[in-house]
């Protein structure tokens, strides 16, 4: 799972990022609210952990803007502001949870697991684009009546594309979400996997579903524009 952490205390930011990494999460870390908004506009996260008192844009305003644009990313506030009024305000703005500093890391992990479970329960297990069907739970892909056999990485790429159907995704977004920093910067790894995926998803079928947006990236949609 991919998590955004926005915490302006750099030492605490590093500790949380490291501990989440040990637990198997992929973490993007930033230090102010404007950076958090920029990350959230570019990447789909499974959850966001936000401090309230951050430079440039505070956590409450980050959440307000997030919900106003229809983004339902689960948000957990992690803050020293412990008054009942602050908790009520945060939850009323659309936060999913509110944890006060100082905190035990085990409690943070338990709360994070709980809110991502709730998010997963709301996700559809089946995504469709034209005659392409991706069964997320069973890792089964069909195009019409034909079952397509994909590798794990090809399936992950197709899942990311179809969950963002109709949205143009940059190579950097795809790299970040699928390789979590393990790819070689400047390589053509995304283009290689897109080419492999097209051979299985599009080569023998019409209409083509995976489209290139020159100079930017790729989009999955039923018709080219």
Long-range contacts (C-beta under 8 A, 24 or more apart in sequence): 1-25, 1-26, 1-46, 1-47, 1-116, 2-26, 2-27, 2-28, 2-43, 2-44, 2-45, 2-46, 2-177, 2-180, 3-27, 3-28, 3-45, 3-46, 3-47, 3-48, 3-49, 3-112, 4-28, 4-29, 4-30, 4-36, 4-39, 4-40, 4-43, 4-45, 4-47, 4-48, 4-49, 4-73, 5-29, 5-30, 5-48, 5-49, 6-30, 6-31, 6-32, 6-33, 6-35, 6-36, 6-39, 6-48, 6-49, 6-50, 6-51, 6-54, 6-59, 6-62, 7-31, 7-49, 7-51, 7-54, 7-78, 8-32, 8-51, 8-53, 8-54, 8-55, 9-51, 16-49, 16-105, 16-108, 19-105, 23-109, 26-180, 26-181, 28-176, 31-55, 32-56, 32-57, 33-57, 33-58, 33-59, 33-61, 33-62, 36-62, 37-62, 37-65, 37-66, 40-66, 40-71, 40-73, 42-170, 42-173, 43-173, 43-176, 43-177, 44-73, 44-163, 44-164, 44-177, 45-73, 46-73, 46-74, 46-116, 46-119, 47-73, 47-74, 47-75, 47-76, 47-112, 47-115, 47-116, 47-119, 48-73, 48-74, 48-75, 48-76, 49-75, 49-76, 49-78, 49-108, 49-112, 50-75, 50-76, 50-77, 50-78, 51-77, 51-78, 51-79, 52-77, 52-79, 52-81, 52-86, 52-90, 53-79, 53-80, 53-81, 59-90, 60-89, 60-90, 60-93, 63-90, 63-93, 63-94, 63-95, 64-93, 64-94, 66-94, 67-93, 67-94, 74-115, 74-116, 74-118, 74-119, 76-108, 76-111, 76-112, 76-115, 78-103, 78-108, 127-159, 127-162, 127-163, 127-165, 128-162, 129-162, 129-165, 129-209, 129-220, 129-221, 129-222, 130-207, 130-209, 130-222, 131-205, 132-162, 132-201, 132-209, 134-158, 134-159, 134-162, 141-201, 143-201, 143-205, 144-205, 146-204, 146-205, 148-200, 148-201, 149-200, 150-197, 150-200, 153-178, 153-193, 154-193, 154-196, 154-197, 154-200, 157-193, 157-194, 157-197, 158-197, 158-201, 158-220, 161-210, 161-218, 161-219, 161-220, 162-220, 164-220, 165-220, 165-221, 166-219, 166-220, 166-221, 167-219, 168-213, 168-216, 168-217, 168-218, 168-219, 169-217, 169-218, 169-219, 170-216, 170-217, 171-216, 171-217, 171-218, 172-217, 173-217, 174-217, 174-218, 190-217, 190-218, 194-218
